[in-house]
Amino acid sequence: MALFPKLELRQGQSLVMTPQLQQAIKLLQLSNLDLAAYVENELERNPLLDREENQEGVSDQIAENLLSRAADEGGETDAGIDLSDMSALKSMGDNLDSPLDNVFPDDASIAGAGANADAEPPSLSGAGQVGLQSAAPGRPADFDDSGMEETIADQRSLHDHLTEQMQISISDPAQRLIGAFLIDLVDDDGYMRGDLEQLAEQLGAPEALVRQTLSVMQEFDPPGVMARNLTECLAQQLKERNRLDPAIQIVLDNLDLLAKREFARLTRLIGLPREDLDDIISDIRALNPKPGQAFSSALLQPVVPDIFAREGPDGNWIVELNSDTLPRVLVNRQYYASISRSAQDSKDKTYLSECLSNASWLVKSLDQRARTILKTASEIIRQQDAFMNKGVQYLRPLNLKTVAEAVSMHESTISRVTSNKYIATPRGVFELKYFFSSSISAVSGEDAFAGEAVRARIQQLIEAESPDKILSDGKLVDMLRLSGIDIARRTVAKYREAMGISSSVQRRREKKNPF
């Protein structure tokens, strides 16, 4: 058969990920901090994007849009959903008629999303807030997370503290250089995490000089700082107190036996009576295993919730978005109109057109992201109302598919929405993924139990056990089955280990020997 080239015309359909579509997907799974950084970057790049200056209230146009939307739906604005009125929740999904309703690649009708990338932004595009500022903008009065930052004292860092001591104690320039490198290897706990041999090779210095410098610096304040392991840290503190003797050193060299409460073996190793071992253990317990923690380290950023859930006057739960975490941006069409008239070059016109398209799409994406988060969080709280009212033991088994079907979205979209998003409730601040828990069967075939609820029940049983009657994993299985929970012994062991609870043998030793 002869081979020859030819041209063929074929028609087909394929899924195309446009840059705008990729942007919408990316925004959906970003945390509020990452989203703020992303928007700041876009504000610098795109001259047609402006920051909404009015942070305290809503413009008349946006407020009018909110009121008209609420009047059309016969309920509250999208900023807060009363879960007692499920028709409002369902109508919200029906009224999301912007081109971004199904922009995510797992959902239906993707083909039309890319085609509408240059369409006009929705009526709420002015701030990209989806009406998130109602009569009382900002977070509800029920949630007061202020004060945490105000109580953080301005303390000196461990790095500065060690550097000052090094400059006083070490005069040799070579040793000062080595000391500076050693200080850079000290972690927040005060331990020197580095290999001296590699450091000596890196600096081109004798290893003996590096060890000598470290030995001098290990006498710095606080005692135990710059140790390379726990044994060395405790030994330095005991040496400072003039309590380091051969018997204590043996115990320090066998800290694993001390952790396991194997006091009989330790007594034989040190060759002293049990009373002397108790004194040694008391001395060790009085030490600080993390001396560096007394100094300030990197400032911990408190979790800022994306959603608030609070109980309404009628006892139903109201879910609101935290407008403080939502970027407020708008498209400056007046500026676009003024400069587009003066643009003569085709490249300039193309650039302005792309900037307008990207700005409009970003505002739409922010709008749809907020709506999707609110809609998903409202359904999760509706599913987990027993947890909200009674506690963790009443947490229901829940998976992505259940929520996805309830809000008419794809499971992967729900997964993106619940990643790095936090909700503040009267019971605490939780990541949205916390409410998705595996299912544990019930003995009588009734409703299954959530894995998190079973963990809470196991912890409750272990905390209530008496020193004379420690509960084994098998006994825990029997007690859980009496409560209607059908669970295997290996599952109990897995849950117990995940919660950091030791075995029944170890717990028995701990409760019989309080040291």
N, C-alpha and C positions, 0 to 999 in steps of 0.2 A: 504494500500500500504506500502510495507516494505521500510525502510530507510537504506541505506548503503553507505559508502564512495566510491568514484571512482575518477579517474584522467581523465581530459579532456584537449585536446590541441586546443587552439583557436588562430586564426590569426586576427590581427586588426591593425589599424593605430591610432596614438595619437601624439599630439604635446608635445615635450619634450623641456623644457627650460634648456639648458646646462649652466654651469657657464660662459662660454665664451659668450654665447648669452645674458645672463643677464648683463654681463659687457658692451657689445656693446650698449644695450638699455640704461643703466645707463649713459654712456658717452655722448650719444646723447642729453640728456636733461640737462646736467650740464652747468652752466655758465662758462665763461672763468676763473674766480677766483677759482671756485670749481674744474674745470678740472686741473688747475695747481697744486692745493693741492693734488688731486688724483694721478697725475703723479709723483709728488715728493715722495709720499708714496710708489708707485710701484718701483721707482728707489732705494729706500732703501731696499725693500724686495727682489727684483730680481737682482742677481749679473750679469745676462746676458744683462741687460738694461743699456745703457749708454746715457748720455746727449750729444746732438750735441754741440760741443764746438764752432764751427764756427758760431757765431751769426750774423756776418756782411755779409756773402755771402753764396753762394751755392757751394757745392762740384762739381768737374768736372763731376762726374757721374750723379748727380741729374740734373745739367744744361743740360747735353746731353739728358737725358730722357725727359726733358721739351721741348727741341727744336724738338726732334723727334716726340713727341705727337702733338705739334703745327703743325708740317709739315704734319702729317698724317691727322689731322682734317682740315687743311687749314685755321686756324685762330689763335687766341691768345692762350696762355697757360691758364690752369684752374684758375690761380690766378686772371684773369680779364676777364669778359664776356661782349662783346659788344652786347647789346640787339637789335641792328639793324640787326644782323645776327642771326636769330632764328634757322637756320640750325645748327650753332655751338652749340647752347644750346641743341637742340635735340640730336645731335651726341654725346654730352658729356654723356648723359644718356645711349646711346647705347653702349658706349665704357667702361662703368663701369663693367668690366668683372671679378672683384675680387669676392671671395666667399661671401663678405659682402654686396653685392648689395641688398639682400633681407633678411638680418638677423633679421629684426625686426618682432616680432611675428604676427603683423597684416598683413604683406605682404605675398606674395606668395613665394613658393620654400624655405620654412624654413628648410625642412628636410635635404637638402644638405648642409646647413650652418654648422651645428654641425659636420658633417662628415669631413669637410675640415678645421677643427680648427687647425690642425697641418701642414697645407700646407705652402709652402714657401711664404714669404711676397712679395707684389708687388714691382715693380722696384723702387717705390718712398718710400719704407719703411725706407730708411736711415734716414730720418728726420721726418717722419710722417706728412709731410707738404702738400701733394698732389700738389707739384709744386707751392707752395704759394710764393716763392721768385723769381720774374722774374728779369728783368734787373735792376729794382730799388727796392730792398727789403725794407720791412717796410711799413709804412703808406704813402699814397700819400702826395705830398707837399701841396695840397689844404686844408688839414686838419691839423691845428696846435692847439692841445689841451695842449701844454706845457705852463707853466707859472702859472697855477692854484696852483700847489703845491709850486712853488717858491714864491708866494705872501703870503702864510700862515705864519704869524708871530709865533714865539715861545713864547706863552703866558703862564702865570701861571694859573693853574686850580682853579676853585672855591673851590674845596676840600682843596687845599693847603692854599688858602687865608683865609678860615674860620678856619682852624687848627691853623694857626699862631696867629689869633686874640684870639682864645680860650686859647692858652697857655699864652697869656699876661693878659687876663681879668679874667680867672678862675684859682685859685690856689688850691682849694680843690681837692684831688685826686679822690674822689667819683664823684664829678661833672665833672671832666675832662673825666672820663670814660663814663659817660652819654653823655657828649658833643660829644665825638668821635662817639658814636653810632648814635646820632642825625645827625651829619654831613654825615655819610654814607647813611642816608635816604633822603638826599637833591638831587633833580633831576637837570637836566641841566638848567631849568628855575629859579632855586633858591628856589623852594618850598620844604618843609619838608613833604614827603609823608609817613606818618606812624601814627600808633595809639599809643598815649601816654600810655594808660592803658595797652596795650599788651607789650609795651617796658618796662614799670615799672615791670610788672610781669616777663618778661624775665630776667631782670637784678637783680631782687630781691630787688629793691629800692622803697622807698615810691613814690607814684605818685606825691605828692606835690613837692618833690625834683626834679623830672623830669620836671614838669611844671616850676618850678623856674629856672632851668638851661636853658630851652628853652626861657623863658622870657628874660634872660640875653643875650642869643645869638641872639635874634631877633633885638637887637640894634647894631649888627655888620654891617660893611660895606659890600656890598652896601645896602642902605636903602630898606627895604621890603624883605630882604632875610630871609629864614627859616620860612616864613609864611605858614600856612596850607591851605589857600584858597585865592582867589583873593581879597575878601573884607578885609581880614586881611593884605594882602600885601599892598594894597592901603592905608589902615588906618595907617600902620607903616610909610609910606612915608610922609603922611600928618602930622603925629605927629612930624616927623623930621623937617618939615618946619613950625611947630607951626600953622597949619591951620586946625587941627582936632577939630571941634566943633559939637554940637548936630545936627545941620541941615545937615552938610556933612555926619555925621554918618548915618542919616536916608536915605540919598541918597545911601550910600554904602550898606546899608541893603536891598535896593530895586534896585539893579543893573539890574534885569530883566526888570523893568519898564523903566529904562534909555536906555537899549538896544532896547526896542520897541518904543522909542521916545514918551512915554506917559507922556509928560511934565505937562499936566493939573493935573493928579493924583499926581505927585511928588510935584507940587506947593501946593496942598491941604495938603499933608502929612507934609511938612516942615513948612507950615503956613507963607510963605514969598512971596513977589512979584516975578513975573517971571524974573525980572532983576537979583535978587539975585540968582535964580536958574541957570541962564546963567553963572554967575560968578563961582558958584560951579562946573558946568560942565567943565568950562575952566580949573579950578584947577585940576580936575580929569583927563582930557585929557593930561595934562602936566606930568602925572606920568608914570612910567615904569611898566607895568604889568608883565614883565619877567626880573627881575633884574639879574638873573644868566647868562643871555645871553651875558653879557659884558665880560665874561671869557671864555677861551677856553674849549671846551668839547672834546669828542672823535672825532678824525680826520675823516672827511667825505671823503670816498673814491669816487673820481669822476668815473662816468660810462665810461668804456673803450669799445668802439664799437667793435663788432666782424666783421662787414662788413662796407665797404665804398661804397657809391654810388655817382658818380660824372658825370658831363656832359662832353661828349667827344667833340673833335674839330668839329665833324659833327653834333652836337646837340643831338645825341643819348646818352642814359645813360649807363655808364660802372659800373659794380658791381665788387668789389674786396674784397677778404678776408684780414683781418688785420693780417698779419703774426706775429706781436708782441704778439698776444694773443694765438698763437698755440704752444703747447709744441713740442720741437725738441728732439726726442729720436730715438735711433737706437738699433738694436740687435747686440751685440758684438759676432759674430760667430768665430772670431779668438780666443777669450778667451775660448769659448765653445770647440773648437777643441783641444786646448792645455790641458784643464783639463779633458775632456772626455776620453783622452787616458790613463790618470793616474787613473781613477776611476775603482776600482776593485769590490767594494761591489755593490750588486744589488740595494740597497736602494739609494746609491749615483747616480747610473745611472738613476734610476727612477726620483730622484729629479732634476737632470740636464735636463732630457727630459721634465719634467713639466715646468721648468723655461724657456726652449727654446720655448715650445708651448705657454706659457702665454705671453712671450715677443713678439713673432711674432704676436699673436692675438691682443695684445694691439696696436702695430704699425698699423696693418690693420684697427682696429677700429677707431684710430685717423684719419687715411687717409680717411676712408669712412665718418666719421662724418664731416670733413671739406668739402668734396665734396657735401654732402647732404645739408649742410647749404648754400653753395654757390648756388647750383641749386635752392633751395627753395627761397632764397632771390632774385635771378635774376628774377624768375617768379613773385614774389610779386611786384617788381619795374616795371616790364613790365605791370602788370595789373593796377598799380597806377601811370602811367606816367603823367596823368592829374594833380594829386596832386603835383608831383614833379615840373611841369611846372607852375601851376597856384595857388596852395595853397589848404588849407584844405577844402574849400567849394566845391572842385572838387574831393574829395575823393570818390571813387566808392564803392558800397556795395561788400563785398568780404567775402567768407567763406572758411573753410578748404577744403571742397569737391572740390571747383573750382580749387584751387591750387594743390590738390592731384591728380586730373585727368590730369592736365596739365603736371605734372612732373612724372606721372606714379608711384605714391606712395600711401600708405594708409593714411587716414585722421589722425589717431592717430600718425603716424610718423611725419606728418607736425605739429601736435600739440606739439610734443616733440621738434622738431627743433626750433620752434618759441618761446619756453619758455626760458626766461632769456637770450635772444640774442638781441643785440642792433645794429642798423644800423645808421651810420652817413651820413647825407645828407646835402645839402646846406640849407635846411629848419630847421635843428636841428637834434638832436639824438633821435631816437624813438625805442621803443621795437617793435620787429617784429609783435607782437600781436596787436599793435596799428592799423595796416593796415586792420585788420579784423573787419568789422563793420556791424551792422544789417542793414536791408533794409527797407526804408520808401517808400511807393508807391507814384507814381506820379499821379497828377489829371487827366491828359490826356492819361494815359496808356503808357507813354513813359518810358525811362530808370528810374529805381528807384534811390532814393537818399540814400547815406550812413548816418547812424545815427550820426556819428561824424560831418559830413558836416552840418546836420540839427542843431546840438548843436551850431556849430560856427555861423550859421545864426541867431539863437535865441539870442545868446549873442550879436551879432552885432546890432540887432534891439533894444535890451534893452539899450545898451550903447548909442544909437543915440536918445533915447526918451527924450522929453523935460520935465521939472518939472511940467509944466501945463497940460501935456497930457501923463500920465503914461499908459503904455500898459498892459492890463489885459491878462490873459492866453487865453481868448476867442478872444481878438483882435489879439493876436499873431497868433492864428490858422487862422484867416481870412487873415492876411498878408502873411503867409506862403503859403496858398492856391493860393493866387494871383501869387506867385512865382512858382506855379506848384507842391507844396509839399502837399500831402494828409496826414494829421496827425490829431490825436484825441487830444482833450483838455487835457485829463489825461496824454498823452504822453508828451505834452509840459510841464506840471507841473512836471513830473518826471525828464525830462532833466534839467529843470531850477533848481530844488532842488539839483540834482547831481552836478551841476556847482557851488553851493553855492550862488545862486542868490535868494534874498528874494522875497516875494510876492509883488504884485502891491500895496497893502495897506501899507506895510512896506516901500517900495521904495518911495512912495509918502510922508510919514512922514520924511524919511531921506533927501529928496531933499528940502522939505519945511523948515526943521530945520537942518541946517548944523552942529550943535553941536553934 
